[in-house]
Amino acid sequence: MNGYNSNVKGAVARRRALFIAPFSLFFLSVFLVFSFIIQSFVFDNSLFKAVFAEAEADYSADGYIGKDKLLRPVEPETETDGDVSVAAPVLPPTQAENELFSYLDELPPLKENGYIKESDVGGFPLGSMWATLSVHGDGLLSEVPVYQGDNTQILSKGIGHLYGSSFPGEGGVCVLAAHVSGKAGFFGNIADGEMYKKGTQIKLDTAYGVYVYEVIHTEILNYTNEKYVKKYSYRNGGLVNNYDKLNAQFGTDELLAMYTCYPAGTSFRTQRYYLICRRVYGYSWR
C-alpha cells in the first residue's frame, strides 16, 4: 500500500512539474527579452546616460578656480608674429539683442588676436564645479553652478556638462544638461519663449575666463535623437565630426547647447528641448 501511495505521489509531482515548466520558461523568456530591450534602448542610450547615469563623484568646489579668481589667467596670450588665424572669430551680437540687456556692456573688450593657452585650462574631475551660468533678466538665472559630468547626483545639485562635448573656447559644441522642473530645474522654464527669446545672452563664468553666448535657435527632438549630443558618427565607412557640421549650419565656430526633458508636468518624457546659442564673447584656446 505504501508503494502504491509513493507511486501516486510521484505521478502527481511529475504532472505538476510538466504543468509548471512551460510557464516558468515563458516568464523567463519574457524577462530576458524585456531586459535586452531596456539595456539596448534605454541604458545604452547616451541621452539616458546624460540625465540618469549613476556614478561616484566628488562634489567639492576645489576644481572651480574661478571661485576666487586668483588662479585664473588675468591677461590672455596675444599673438605677436602677425598670424591672425590662431584665434577663431567672435561673432558680433545680432540686431535683435539691441533691445535686450548685454553682458558685453560690462565686460572689457577682447584683445585682437588674443587667446587662452590650453595648458592654462587644465582638467576638471568628475563632480568638480568649473563654472557658473547666468542669464540676465527678471526671474532668470544668476550664477548657477556648472559641474563636470551629468549623472543623477550632479543634476540634483546644478547643471551638468556632458562628457565628450567641448568646453567654452575650445570650439565645437558645449553641451549642458539640467532637469526640467522642481528644485533641480536649474535652467528655469527653458521652453518659455519670452524668457529665452532670440538674442538673450547667457554668460558662463569659467575657471579660465568669461564666455557669453546668445540664443539663436530652439528645437524639440525625440530622446533618441543625438543630433546635438553625439560628437562623432560613422557614415559611409568614415568618421564624421557632427560638431563641425552644426557650426557650419549655424555659421559660427562654437555653439552652446542647453537641453532638458520636455514637456514639463508629465511622468515619462520622451522628448528633449534644446536651446542653441552661439558664442559672442570669449577667447579661443590655442
C-alpha positions in Angstrom: 0.0 0.0 0.0 2.9 2.3 0.8 4.4 1.6 -2.5 1.1 2.4 -4.3 0.9 5.8 -2.4 4.5 6.6 -3.3 3.8 5.9 -7.0 0.7 8.1 -6.9 2.6 11.0 -5.2 5.4 10.6 -7.7 3.0 10.8 -10.7 1.3 13.9 -9.2 4.7 15.6 -8.7 5.6 14.8 -12.3 2.4 16.2 -13.7 2.8 19.4 -11.6 6.4 19.7 -12.9 5.2 19.3 -16.5 2.5 21.8 -15.9 4.7 24.4 -14.3 7.7 24.1 -16.5 6.2 25.8 -19.6 5.0 28.7 -17.6 8.4 29.1 -16.0 10.1 29.0 -19.4 7.6 31.6 -20.7 8.2 34.0 -17.9 11.9 33.6 -18.1 11.8 34.3 -21.8 9.7 37.4 -21.3 12.1 38.7 -18.6 15.2 38.1 -20.8 13.6 39.9 -23.8 12.5 42.8 -21.6 16.0 43.1 -20.0 17.5 43.2 -23.5 15.2 45.9 -24.7 15.8 48.0 -21.6 19.6 47.6 -21.9 19.7 48.3 -25.6 17.3 51.2 -25.9 17.5 52.9 -22.5 20.6 52.2 -20.5 22.9 52.3 -23.5 21.4 55.4 -24.9 23.7 58.5 -24.5 20.7 60.8 -23.7 19.7 58.5 -20.8 23.3 58.5 -19.6 23.4 62.2 -19.7 20.5 62.5 -17.3 20.2 59.3 -15.3 23.7 57.6 -15.3 24.9 56.7 -11.8 28.5 57.4 -10.9 30.6 58.1 -7.8 31.6 61.8 -7.6 33.4 64.3 -5.5 31.2 67.4 -5.3 33.8 69.7 -3.7 34.2 73.0 -5.4 38.0 72.8 -5.3 38.2 72.3 -9.0 36.5 75.7 -9.7 39.4 78.0 -10.0 37.1 80.9 -10.7 35.7 80.7 -7.2 38.2 83.2 -6.0 39.6 84.1 -9.5 43.1 84.1 -8.1 44.5 81.3 -10.3 42.6 82.3 -13.4 44.6 83.8 -16.3 44.3 87.6 -15.9 45.7 88.5 -19.3 45.2 86.4 -22.4 48.1 85.4 -24.5 48.5 87.7 -27.6 49.8 86.6 -30.9 52.8 88.7 -31.9 54.0 87.2 -35.2 51.2 88.6 -37.3 49.4 85.3 -37.6 45.7 86.2 -37.1 44.4 82.7 -37.6 45.1 81.3 -34.1 42.0 82.9 -32.6 38.7 81.9 -34.1 36.5 84.9 -34.9 34.0 86.0 -32.3 30.7 86.9 -33.9 29.0 90.3 -33.2 25.6 90.2 -31.4 22.5 90.2 -33.6 20.5 93.3 -34.1 17.7 91.8 -32.0 19.9 92.0 -29.0 19.9 95.8 -29.1 16.6 95.8 -27.3 18.0 93.4 -24.6 20.5 93.6 -21.8 24.0 92.9 -23.0 26.8 91.4 -20.8 29.2 92.9 -23.4 28.4 96.4 -21.9 30.1 95.4 -18.6 32.9 93.2 -19.9 36.3 94.5 -21.2 36.8 94.3 -25.0 38.6 91.3 -26.3 42.2 91.9 -27.3 42.9 91.5 -31.0 44.4 88.1 -31.7 44.2 87.1 -28.1 43.8 83.5 -27.0 43.9 81.3 -23.9 46.7 78.8 -23.6 45.3 75.3 -23.5 47.8 74.5 -20.7 46.1 77.1 -18.5 42.7 75.4 -18.8 43.6 72.1 -17.1 41.3 69.2 -16.4 38.2 69.0 -14.3 37.5 65.8 -12.3 34.0 64.3 -12.2 31.8 66.3 -9.9 34.0 69.4 -9.8 32.4 72.8 -10.2 34.2 74.6 -13.1 31.8 77.4 -14.0 28.7 79.4 -13.1 25.9 80.2 -15.5 23.9 83.4 -15.6 21.0 84.7 -17.7 20.1 88.3 -17.2 16.5 89.2 -16.7 13.8 89.3 -14.1 13.2 85.7 -12.9 16.1 84.3 -14.8 19.3 82.7 -13.6 22.2 84.1 -11.6 25.5 82.2 -11.0 24.0 78.7 -11.1 26.8 76.1 -10.5 28.0 74.1 -13.5 29.7 70.7 -12.7 31.8 68.3 -14.7 29.7 65.3 -15.6 26.0 64.7 -15.9 24.9 61.9 -13.7 21.9 61.9 -11.4 23.7 63.2 -8.3 25.3 66.1 -10.3 22.0 67.1 -11.9 20.4 67.2 -8.4 22.9 69.9 -7.4 23.2 72.0 -10.5 23.9 72.0 -14.3 25.9 69.1 -15.8 28.5 69.3 -18.6 28.2 66.3 -21.0 31.4 64.3 -21.2 32.9 64.4 -24.7 31.4 67.7 -25.6 33.5 70.9 -25.9 34.4 73.4 -23.2 34.0 77.2 -23.8 36.7 78.5 -26.1 37.5 75.0 -27.5 35.3 75.3 -30.5 32.6 72.7 -31.4 29.6 72.3 -29.1 29.5 72.7 -25.4 26.5 70.6 -24.1 24.9 71.4 -20.8 22.0 69.4 -19.2 19.6 70.0 -16.4 16.4 68.7 -15.1 13.1 70.3 -16.2 11.2 71.1 -13.1 11.2 71.3 -9.3 14.2 72.4 -7.2 16.5 70.7 -9.7 15.2 72.6 -12.7 18.3 74.7 -12.8 17.6 76.2 -16.3 14.3 77.6 -15.2 11.5 77.4 -17.7 13.8 76.9 -20.6 10.9 76.4 -23.1 9.5 79.8 -22.3 10.0 81.9 -25.4 9.7 85.1 -23.5 12.4 84.3 -21.0 14.8 82.8 -23.6 13.9 84.9 -26.6 16.2 85.1 -29.6 19.2 87.3 -28.7 19.0 86.6 -25.0 22.6 86.3 -23.6 23.9 83.5 -21.4 27.1 84.0 -19.5 29.5 81.2 -18.5 32.0 82.4 -15.9 34.5 79.6 -16.2 37.7 78.8 -14.3 39.8 80.3 -17.1 37.7 83.2 -18.4 34.3 84.6 -19.2 32.2 83.5 -22.2 29.0 84.9 -23.5 26.5 83.2 -25.8 23.3 84.4 -27.4 20.2 82.3 -28.2 19.8 81.7 -32.0 17.6 78.6 -32.2 15.3 76.3 -30.3 14.4 72.7 -31.2 12.3 69.8 -29.8 13.7 66.3 -30.5 12.9 62.8 -29.5 15.1 61.5 -26.7 16.8 59.0 -29.2 17.9 61.8 -31.5 21.5 62.6 -30.7 21.9 65.5 -33.2 23.5 67.8 -30.6 25.0 65.5 -28.1 26.9 63.0 -30.2 30.2 64.4 -31.4 31.2 61.7 -33.9 29.4 59.2 -36.0 30.3 56.7 -38.8 29.0 57.4 -42.3 30.0 55.7 -45.5 32.8 53.9 -43.7 34.3 57.1 -42.3 34.3 59.1 -39.1 32.2 62.3 -39.3 32.5 65.2 -36.8 28.9 66.2 -36.2 30.0 69.4 -34.3 31.8 70.7 -37.4 28.6 70.3 -39.4 26.5 72.0 -36.7 28.8 75.0 -36.6 28.7 75.3 -40.4 25.0 75.1 -40.3 24.7 78.0 -37.9 27.6 80.0 -39.3 29.8 80.0 -36.2 32.8 78.3 -34.7 31.3 77.4 -31.3 27.9 76.6 -30.0 26.3 76.2 -26.6 23.5 73.6 -26.4 21.4 73.6 -23.3 18.8 70.8 -23.1 16.3 69.3 -20.7 13.4 66.9 -20.7 10.2 68.0 -22.4 7.4 68.7 -21.7 7.3 69.6 -18.0 4.5 68.1 -15.9 4.5 64.6 -17.4 5.7 61.4 -15.8 7.6 59.9 -18.7 9.1 62.5 -21.1 10.2 61.1 -24.4 11.3 64.5 -25.9 14.1 66.9 -25.2 14.0 70.7 -25.5 17.2 72.3 -26.9 18.3 75.9 -26.6 21.1 76.6 -29.2 23.4 79.6 -28.7 26.4 81.0 -30.5 29.5 82.5 -28.8 29.8 86.3 -29.0 32.4 86.8 -26.3 35.5 84.9 -25.0 38.9 83.8 -26.1 39.6 80.7 -28.1 42.1 78.1 -26.9 45.5 77.5 -28.5 
